[in-house]
Amino acid sequence: MIHSSRWWGTERAGLADLKRRVGKFSERHQRGIRFAVNRGLALVLTGYVEGDVIRHTEIFASLRALDLRFGHVVTVLEETGIFEDDSEPSFEGRLAERLEGLAPGIRSETERWTRVLRDGGPRSFPRREGTVWLSLNRVRPALLEWSNRYDHLREVNRDDVLTYVKTLHGRQRHDQLVALRSLFTRAKRNGLIFRSPTSRIKVGQYEYAVLQPLVPAQVDRSVAAATTPATRLILALAAVHAARVAQIATLMLDDIDLGNRRLAIAGRVRPLDDLTLKLLLDRLEHRRNRWPDTANLHLLINNRTANTTSRASNHWISAPMRGQDATPEKRRVNRRLEEAMVKGPDPLHLAQVLGLDEKTAMRYADSARAPLEQAAETGPVS
């Protein structure tokens, strides 16, 4: 067994600051975490000399093999300035994997396009990483097929695109053609091609299914499943304020104005209703009792993020409602649909009140119009 005394009692110069930071770390964490971190530091600091740098690739495997809280150990080492993260970013590994099998000339331009999607450019905003992978996955089947006979993206012509999209239908055709158009447009801007082979190929408008409201039994089951202050607040933010999971995860304490009963979600200030106000106060009290010394300013934190300044993951936000018919996302959609049914299917009203774009507002208005017209035709039951 590795004992922390192997380094804790060391009088070697340069470790005084590390000991002080470990002391502060210990004050904020439970005994089990403190013990694991001390063991981890004992392992990585064996043979350490002032001026040395401790690298990710040198300690990751050994700490993980002994389940010694790699993230917490790194946090302490980073604070002292002796840690270097030389690991390959996950984005790079995943990108190389998805570009595998493409011809060199197709691969290089596809890689450039993918990086512009992620990082943005002079005429484009950066996309979320999930959107980047989704776009790349959509163009990959066509690019793999063309790589069997072409070496460069400029060799792909209009007939190749038409032949490929004939094998697709519905949403799949729509999404892949939109992604291919984005790729070839970027290649044209970079001077790789003179004309996009996707030009004048109609994408077509995808016909969305009519949205259906949740039934009371589904809503009741989701409410019963929300057993913690955090889950109840998440459900209220989705059901009352139509907030997305990602928007809930990024809410900060500064977004709450309890005195004026206001809440800012994604830059839009909304009045605080009685239910959300009560659930907010419950969650804030729980937060103060559970993590009184946390430096994390996000509204919703957990055991992992309380020791950092990062937001909780979308998975953690939505996990308690998994398996329910009325998930936070469905409650958000249902809130928008209720607004359209109660106030009338007016796209302008929906756009103003809920902050929707034109197409989304029209979709909710169309979905609300069908049951309203059906109710009008049926009339009251005598």
N, C-alpha and C positions, 0 to 999 in steps of 0.2 A: 504493500500500500504506500502511496505517496503522501507524505506528511507535509503540511504547509510550513512546519518549522524549518524545513530545509532552505526556505528562502525568507520566511518571515523574520527569523532571528539574524539574518545576514546583515552585517554592518557595511557591506560593499557600498561605495559612494554611487550616487545616482538612483538609488532605490527609495530614498526618503520620500520623494514626491509620490511614488507609486504606493507606498505604504499608507500615506495620508489619504490618497484617493480611495484605496480599498477600504479604509476606515469609514469614509463617508458612504461608500457603496453599501457597506454592511449595515449602516443605520437605516437604510431604505428598503432592505430586503429580508425575506424570511430566512430562518436558520438553514434550511436545506439548500437554498440558493447560495448563501454565503459559503457554506461548506464546499459545494461543488466548484465555486469560483476560486476559492483558496487552493483546492487541489489542482485545478487547471493551471493557475498561475505558478504553482510549485513545479508543474511539469514543464511549462514553456520557458520558465526563467532559470532552469538548471543550466549552469555554465554561462549565464548572461554576464556580459561585461559592459560597462558604461560606454555608450556610443554605438552598441550593436542595434540592429534593426530586426524586429521579429516579423516574419512574412506569413501571409495567409497560407501559402502552399506548404510551408514548413510545419504548421501546427494543426491544420484543419483535420487531417486524417486521424492523428493520435488523440485529439480531444473528442472527436465524434465517436471513436472506437470505445472510449471510456465513458461516454455520455456526460461530459464535463461542462455543459453550458457554454458552448463555443461563443454564442452571441454576447453573453454577459462578460466573458473573459476579454473579448475583443473590445467591448465598450470601455473597460478599464484601461487596456493597453492604448487605445486611441486617445484617451484623455491625457495620457502622459507623453504622447508624441513618438512612441517607439514602435508603432505598428504600421506596416505597409501592406495594403491590399493588392497583391499581385495576381489575384485570381482573374480568370477570363470572364468578362461580363456575360451573364446568361443570354443577353440579347445576341451577342456575337456567336455563341455556340448554336443557338436555335436558328439564326440566320444561315449559317454555314450548312446546317442540316437540311433546311428547306430549299437551298439552292443546289443541293447535290443532284447530279444527273443532267443539269442544264448545259447546253453548249457554251463555250467560253464567251462568245460575243453576246449571247442572250443573257448569260449569267451576270456579266459585268453591268449591263444597263439595268437589269432587274434589281440588282443589289443597290445601285445608285438611287433608283426610284423608291425602294423600300426605306432607305435612310432618309430621304427627303420627307416621306410620309411621317416618319418618327420625329425628326428634328425640325421640320418645317423649312421654308426657303423664302426667297425674296417675294414670292407671290402666293405663298401658301402657309397655312397655320400647321403646327405640329399636331399629329393625331395621337390618340391614346394607343398604348402598345397593343391592346387587344384588337383594336381596329386595324392596326398595321398587319398583324398576323392574319386576320381575316381576309384582308385584301390580297396578301401574298398567296394565301391558300386558294383563293378564287382563280388567280391567273396561272397557278402552277400546273394544273393538268394540261392546259393548252400549250404552255411553254415546253413541257416535257415531250409532248407529241411533235411539236415543230423542231425540237432539238434533234430528232431522229434524222432529219433531212436538211436542216439549215445550221449554219455556224454563227450567224449574226441575226439580230432582231430586224435589221433593215431588209432582210430577204423575205420576211413574211409579207404576203400581199392580201388584198381584199378577198380574193377567192378562198384563201386559207382560213380567214376569219369566218366567212359565210359557211364554209363546209363544216367548221367546228361547231358553230352555234346552232346548226341545224339538228345536232344531236341533243340539244338542251331544250328544256321546256319550263314555262312558268317562272317562278322566282329564281330558279337556278340559272336560267338563261339571262334574266334581267341582271342579276348580281355579277355574274362572270363577265358579261359584256361591258358593264359599267367599270369594272376593275381593269379590264383590258384597255378600254378607252383611256383611262387615267395613265396607264403605263405608256401607251404609244404617244399620248399628248406630251408627257414628260420627255420621251425620247426625241420628239420633234423639237422641243424647246432647247434641248442639248445639242441639236444639229446632227443627230445620228441618222434621222430619216427626214425626207423632204415632205412626205405626206402620210398621215395616219391611215392605215388600212381599215380602221374602224369608222372612218368618216362616212356619213350618209347611211349608216346601218342603224335602223331605228331600234332603240332600246325597248320601246313600248312601256306603257304604264302598268305597274303591277297592281292587280286588283286585290286589295286587302279584304279579309273577311270582316263581316259586320261584328263589332264588339258587343259582347253580351254582358249585362250586369251580373254581379254576384248575387246569389240568393241568401236570405238571412241566415240559413243554417251554416253556410260556408263562413260567413263573417263571424258568427257566434263561436265556431270551432277555433278560428284563428285567435280570437280574443281570449278564449280559455287557455290556449297554448302559450300565451304571453305571460310568463310567470315571474319575470325579473323586471326591475325598474328600467333597464336598458331596452329590453325587448318591447315593453309596453310603450316606451317613448318612440322607438323606431316605428312601431305599427301606427301610432298616432301621426307622426310626421308624414308617413306615406298616405294614410287614409284621410287625413284632414287637410294637409298642405300639399298633397300630390308630389312629394319629394322623392327623387330617385335614390337608390341605394348608395351610389357614389356621392351624391350631394349630402346625404345624411352622414356618411363617413367623414366628410371634409368639414363639417360644421365646427366652428371654433367658439370658445367661450365669449369672445367679443361679438359674435353674431347675435347674442341674446341681450335684449334690453328689457329686463324685468320691470323696471320702473315705468317705462312707457308701454309695456306689454307689446313689444315688437320682436320679430324674429326675421333675420335675413337669411334667405335660402338662395344660393347661386346668384347673389347680388340683388335679389328682389326682396324688398321689405314687406313683411306680412304681419297683420295683427295677430296677437296671441289669444286664442280662444281659451275658455276656462279649463277644458280637458287637457290641452297641450301644456298650459301653464302649470297645472297640478303635477303632471307627469314629469315636466322639466324640474320642478322643485324637488320631487322625490329622487330623481336621478342625481341631481347636484348634491343632495344630502348624502346619498349612498357613495358618491364619488369622494366627498370630503372624508367620510368615515373610513373608506377602504384604502384610499391613496392620498393621505393628507399632505405628503411632501413631493408629489409628482410635479415635474416641470412641464408636462405635456399640456398644451393649451387646447387640444381638441375636446369637444364636448363628450364624445363617446370614446372611452379608453378601456383597455382590458389589462390583464396581468402582463401581457407581453409589451404592449405599447406604453404602459405607465412608466416604464424605465427608460423610454426614449421620448422623442418629440414627433414621432411619425404618427400617421392616422391609422385607424383600424382597417383591416382589409374588408373588401366587399363580401367575401365569404363569411367573415365573422358577423357582419351586420345581418345577413340574410339567413344564416345557418339555423337559428332557433325556429324559423317558420318553414323549414324544408319539410316536404311531405304534406303540407296544408294546401287546400284548394285556394285559400285567400292569402297568398304570400304578400310581402310588402310591395312587390312590383305589381301584382294584380290589384292590390288595394289602391295603389297610385292610379292605375288605369281606371278603376271603378270610380274613384273620386272625380276624375275628369268627366266620365260619362254621366255621373249624377248631376254635375253642374250643367251639362248640356240638356239633360232631361228636365231639371227643375226650372232653370232659367230660360229654356227654349233653345232649339238648335241653331244658335246664331254664331257663326264662326268668328265674327269680330269681337263679340263678348268673350268667347273662350280665349281668343288670342290675348285680349287685354287682361283678363282676370288671372289666367293660368300661365301666361307667358309662352304661348304656343306659336309655332310658325304657321304660315298660311295653310300648307297641305295637311299638317297634323290637326289643326282646328277644324278643317273641313271634314276630315275623316271622323272625328268625334261627333260633329254635327250630323253627318249622314247616319252614323250608327244610332244616335238618339232619335232621329226623325222616324225611323221604321217602327219602333214600338209605340211612339206617340201617335202616329197615323193609324196604327192598328187599333189602339185604344179608342181613338176618335170614331173609327168606323164601327166598332163593336158597341160603343155607348154604354151608359150605366146599366147595371143589371137591376131589373125591377123586382 
